[in-house]
Amino acid sequence: MKKVLIALDYHPNSEIVATAGYELAKKMNAEVCLLHVLADVSHYGVNYSNFLGYPGYQNMGFDLGVTTQLQEMAEDYLITAKKQFDDDKVSTALEIGDSYRGILKYSEEWGADLIVMGTHSHSTIEKVLVGTVASKVLEKTNVPVYMIPIKK
């Protein structure tokens, strides 16, 4: 295993996931990439004309640069997370879209040998109705996944 991809969200427990993944990667002398997937919010920044009687965001004072701002915040989050390891060999990546799809896409593009991610405690009903990012990644990937259990 030469490439370890660590998937991070904005949950405070991401520090546990990142640290565990980094420590594992270092034991294997593997390359590390911290990945965050930003939900696709681009449709909020589109200046549509009225539709279905809805005036759109142009009349609400909505900041049409929200996508850029969110991207900048996500990139800053990754840069800050990387600094925690004081290791120039740690890289970062940002994907935009659905979380599990972004993880799978980048994992394949980067050639990850291992995906590290956390499992949040979700209610049973939430798991049944929408599933979890972790379960969707496990279901669809060809890459081994190292799960870090995170309890509430």
Residue frames relative to the residue before (quaternion, step in Angstrom):
aa qw qx qy qz dx dy dz
M 1.0000 0.0000 0.0000 0.0000 0.00 0.00 0.00
K 0.0669 -0.8409 0.5364 -0.0277 3.51 -0.47 1.27
K 0.7808 0.2274 -0.1304 0.5671 3.60 1.22 -0.39
V 0.0717 -0.8006 0.5948 -0.0104 3.55 -0.66 1.20
L 0.1731 -0.7795 0.5992 0.0584 3.54 -0.70 1.17
I 0.1208 -0.7939 0.5947 0.0373 3.57 -0.71 1.10
A 0.2142 -0.7932 0.5630 0.0896 3.56 -0.50 1.25
L 0.0684 -0.8118 0.5796 -0.0156 3.56 -0.75 1.13
D 0.1491 -0.7364 0.6467 0.1313 3.54 -1.16 0.64
Y 0.6613 -0.5147 0.3616 0.4087 3.59 -1.25 -0.19
H 0.4058 0.7120 -0.4780 0.3159 3.59 1.22 0.24
P 0.5553 -0.6274 0.4206 0.3479 3.64 -0.92 0.79
N 0.6375 0.5385 -0.3324 0.4394 3.61 1.11 -0.53
S 0.4158 0.7071 -0.4707 0.3250 3.59 1.25 0.04
E 0.5674 0.5933 -0.3843 0.4224 3.57 1.15 -0.52
I 0.6267 0.5287 -0.3262 0.4704 3.58 1.05 -0.78
V 0.6631 0.5084 -0.2906 0.4662 3.57 0.94 -0.97
A 0.6784 0.4982 -0.2933 0.4533 3.58 0.83 -1.00
T 0.6694 0.5029 -0.3019 0.4558 3.58 0.90 -0.89
A 0.6671 0.4933 -0.3027 0.4691 3.59 0.89 -0.91
G 0.6668 0.5024 -0.2986 0.4623 3.58 0.94 -0.86
Y 0.6537 0.5144 -0.3065 0.4627 3.56 0.97 -0.86
E 0.6574 0.5105 -0.3100 0.4594 3.58 0.91 -0.91
L 0.6444 0.5097 -0.3155 0.4748 3.58 0.99 -0.81
A 0.6549 0.5163 -0.3084 0.4577 3.59 0.90 -0.90
K 0.6578 0.5098 -0.3165 0.4552 3.59 0.92 -0.85
K 0.6251 0.5335 -0.3400 0.4571 3.62 1.05 -0.71
M 0.7206 0.3993 -0.2301 0.5180 3.57 1.15 -0.63
N 0.3749 -0.7328 0.4701 0.3186 3.57 1.35 -0.04
A 0.3621 0.7538 -0.4590 0.3000 3.56 1.06 0.86
E 0.5508 -0.5655 0.5116 0.3393 3.50 -1.35 0.45
V 0.1907 -0.7912 0.5744 0.0876 3.61 -1.07 0.74
C 0.0129 -0.7633 0.6457 0.0200 3.52 -1.11 0.79
L 0.2520 -0.7382 0.6100 0.1399 3.55 -0.92 0.98
L 0.0757 -0.8171 0.5715 -0.0057 3.56 -0.67 1.12
H 0.0325 -0.7504 0.6593 0.0358 3.52 -1.11 0.80
V 0.1985 -0.7599 0.6073 0.1195 3.55 -1.03 0.83
L 0.2198 -0.7794 0.5812 0.0801 3.53 -0.67 1.20
A 0.4897 -0.6612 0.4798 0.3045 3.57 -0.80 0.99
D 0.4940 -0.6633 0.4770 0.2974 3.56 -1.01 0.80
V 0.0064 -0.8187 0.5720 -0.0493 3.55 -0.38 1.27
S 0.3302 0.7983 -0.4662 0.1906 3.57 1.26 0.14
H 0.6126 0.5683 -0.3717 0.4044 3.60 1.03 -0.64
Y 0.6044 0.5535 -0.3644 0.4423 3.61 1.17 -0.41
G 0.7020 0.4710 -0.2652 0.4637 3.56 1.17 -0.53
V 0.5307 0.6252 -0.4149 0.3942 3.58 1.25 0.03
N 0.3237 -0.7598 0.5375 0.1702 3.56 -0.86 0.97
Y 0.0184 -0.8265 0.5615 -0.0364 3.57 0.37 1.26
S 0.4671 -0.6083 0.5402 0.3463 3.55 -1.25 0.42
N 0.7355 -0.4015 0.2886 0.4631 3.56 -1.29 0.10
F 0.0903 0.7667 -0.6332 0.0549 3.55 -1.07 0.78
L 0.8379 0.0745 -0.1199 0.5273 3.55 -1.06 0.89
G 0.6802 -0.4971 0.2780 0.4615 3.55 1.12 0.71
Y 0.5730 0.5899 -0.3745 0.4283 3.58 1.28 -0.02
P 0.4032 -0.7624 0.4510 0.2297 3.60 -0.66 1.07
G 0.4895 -0.6660 0.4382 0.3534 3.60 1.21 -0.18
Y 0.6772 -0.5306 0.3482 0.3723 3.52 -1.31 0.09
Q 0.5230 0.6675 -0.4206 0.3225 3.60 1.16 -0.40
N 0.7288 0.4168 -0.2408 0.4871 3.59 1.09 -0.61
M 0.6391 0.5453 -0.3165 0.4405 3.57 1.27 0.03
G 0.4958 -0.6562 0.4356 0.3659 3.58 1.21 0.02
F 0.3221 0.7600 -0.5022 0.2579 3.58 1.20 0.46
D 0.4233 -0.7014 0.5170 0.2481 3.56 -0.94 0.90
L 0.3061 -0.7883 0.5093 0.1598 3.56 -0.37 1.24
G 0.6265 0.5243 -0.3416 0.4647 3.59 1.26 -0.11
V 0.3028 0.7985 -0.4835 0.1922 3.57 1.26 0.24
T 0.6279 0.5383 -0.3499 0.4399 3.60 0.95 -0.75
T 0.6617 0.4976 -0.3003 0.4738 3.56 0.92 -0.91
Q 0.6534 0.5144 -0.3131 0.4588 3.57 0.95 -0.86
L 0.6644 0.4923 -0.3070 0.4712 3.59 0.92 -0.85
Q 0.6262 0.5269 -0.3320 0.4691 3.59 1.03 -0.74
E 0.6568 0.5066 -0.3081 0.4659 3.57 0.93 -0.88
M 0.6421 0.5145 -0.3192 0.4703 3.58 1.02 -0.80
A 0.6578 0.5059 -0.3058 0.4667 3.59 0.97 -0.86
E 0.6489 0.5050 -0.3171 0.4727 3.58 0.99 -0.80
D 0.6341 0.5170 -0.3206 0.4773 3.58 1.04 -0.78
Y 0.6095 0.5507 -0.3366 0.4603 3.59 1.05 -0.79
L 0.6886 0.4795 -0.2842 0.4639 3.59 0.88 -0.94
I 0.6360 0.5208 -0.3263 0.4668 3.60 0.98 -0.82
T 0.6599 0.5017 -0.2993 0.4725 3.57 0.96 -0.89
A 0.6434 0.5161 -0.3210 0.4654 3.60 0.97 -0.85
K 0.6382 0.5400 -0.3219 0.4444 3.58 0.97 -0.86
K 0.6311 0.5605 -0.3286 0.4238 3.59 1.00 -0.83
Q 0.5673 0.6189 -0.3803 0.3879 3.59 1.13 -0.55
F 0.7245 0.4411 -0.2381 0.4731 3.57 1.15 -0.60
D 0.2412 -0.8038 0.5140 0.1775 3.59 1.27 -0.22
D 0.5202 0.6031 -0.4001 0.4534 3.54 0.95 1.01
D 0.3491 -0.7737 0.4961 0.1827 3.58 -0.40 1.25
K 0.6287 0.5596 -0.3334 0.4247 3.59 1.20 -0.41
V 0.5465 0.5757 -0.4110 0.4484 3.60 1.27 -0.10
S 0.1417 -0.7850 0.5984 0.0757 3.56 -0.85 0.97
T 0.2728 -0.7440 0.5837 0.1771 3.55 -1.30 0.21
A 0.0460 -0.7830 0.6196 0.0303 3.54 -1.25 0.49
L 0.1574 -0.7680 0.6164 0.0742 3.52 -1.16 0.71
E 0.0832 -0.7612 0.6425 0.0299 3.53 -0.90 1.00
I 0.2259 -0.7573 0.5951 0.1458 3.56 -1.17 0.52
G 0.5955 0.5515 -0.4248 0.4009 3.54 -0.88 0.98
D 0.7774 -0.2749 0.2491 0.5079 3.51 -1.21 -0.57
S 0.5737 -0.6534 0.3692 0.3281 3.60 -0.81 1.00
Y 0.7312 0.4245 -0.2810 0.4541 3.59 0.60 -1.03
R 0.6362 0.5216 -0.3360 0.4586 3.60 1.02 -0.72
G 0.6401 0.5296 -0.3157 0.4583 3.57 1.03 -0.80
I 0.6423 0.5106 -0.3189 0.4744 3.57 1.00 -0.81
L 0.6754 0.4938 -0.2948 0.4617 3.58 0.87 -0.94
K 0.6532 0.5275 -0.3097 0.4463 3.58 0.93 -0.93
Y 0.7197 0.4389 -0.2693 0.4658 3.57 0.74 -1.02
S 0.5892 0.5789 -0.3582 0.4352 3.56 1.06 -0.73
E 0.6852 0.4716 -0.2758 0.4817 3.55 0.94 -0.90
E 0.6640 0.5154 -0.3070 0.4464 3.60 0.88 -0.95
W 0.7263 0.4379 -0.2340 0.4753 3.57 0.91 -0.94
G 0.3985 -0.7271 0.4674 0.3068 3.57 1.19 -0.46
A 0.1500 0.8255 -0.5278 0.1324 3.57 1.04 0.79
D 0.3118 -0.7317 0.5805 0.1742 3.54 -1.14 0.78
L 0.7851 0.0808 -0.0245 0.6136 3.56 1.27 -0.42
I 0.1865 -0.7465 0.6288 0.1122 3.56 -1.08 0.82
V 0.1288 -0.7694 0.6228 0.0598 3.56 -0.90 0.98
M 0.1638 0.7814 -0.5889 0.1255 3.55 -0.85 0.96
G 0.4665 -0.6702 0.5046 0.2802 3.54 -1.28 0.40
T 0.2617 -0.7150 0.6188 0.1933 3.49 -1.32 0.35
H 0.2320 -0.7711 0.5798 0.1243 3.56 -0.61 1.12
S 0.4878 -0.6360 0.5014 0.3257 3.55 -1.14 0.54
H 0.0227 -0.7871 0.6155 -0.0324 3.55 -0.50 1.22
S 0.5644 -0.5838 0.4485 0.3734 3.54 -1.17 0.50
T 0.6437 -0.5337 0.3838 0.3918 3.55 -1.21 0.51
I 0.6589 0.5165 -0.3156 0.4467 3.58 0.91 -0.88
E 0.6373 0.5194 -0.3257 0.4670 3.60 1.03 -0.79
K 0.6465 0.5151 -0.3189 0.4637 3.59 0.98 -0.81
V 0.6644 0.5049 -0.3024 0.4608 3.58 0.98 -0.85
L 0.7323 0.4578 -0.2443 0.4409 3.58 0.85 -0.98
V 0.8388 0.1511 -0.0497 0.5207 3.58 0.79 -0.95
G 0.4117 -0.6982 0.4865 0.3259 3.58 1.19 -0.28
T 0.3812 -0.6872 0.5464 0.2897 3.55 -1.22 -0.27
V 0.6326 -0.5158 0.4063 0.4107 3.53 -1.23 0.44
A 0.6509 0.5343 -0.3199 0.4342 3.58 0.89 -0.93
S 0.6912 0.4702 -0.3012 0.4586 3.60 0.82 -0.90
K 0.6442 0.5133 -0.3299 0.4613 3.60 1.03 -0.70
V 0.6277 0.5131 -0.3377 0.4782 3.58 1.03 -0.74
L 0.6535 0.5202 -0.3126 0.4523 3.59 0.89 -0.92
E 0.6695 0.5213 -0.2901 0.4424 3.54 0.99 -0.87
K 0.7987 0.3697 -0.1507 0.4503 3.59 0.92 -0.93
T 0.6549 0.5625 -0.3226 0.3881 3.61 1.10 -0.48
N 0.3269 -0.6969 0.5985 0.2219 3.51 -1.37 0.38
V 0.5958 0.5623 -0.3331 0.4667 3.55 1.38 -0.06
P 0.5232 -0.6181 0.4669 0.3551 3.63 -0.96 0.72
V 0.1903 -0.7747 0.5972 0.0842 3.55 -1.10 0.78
Y 0.1967 -0.7547 0.6203 0.0832 3.53 -0.93 1.03
M 0.1538 -0.8273 0.5385 0.0444 3.57 -0.38 1.27
I 0.2043 -0.7505 0.6201 0.1024 3.54 -0.97 0.97
P 0.2901 -0.7798 0.5191 0.1958 3.63 -0.40 1.11
I 0.0923 -0.7743 0.6259 0.0149 3.54 -0.89 1.02
K 0.1514 -0.7891 0.5924 0.0595 3.54 -0.67 1.12
K 0.5202 -0.6230 0.4773 0.3367 3.57 -1.16 0.61
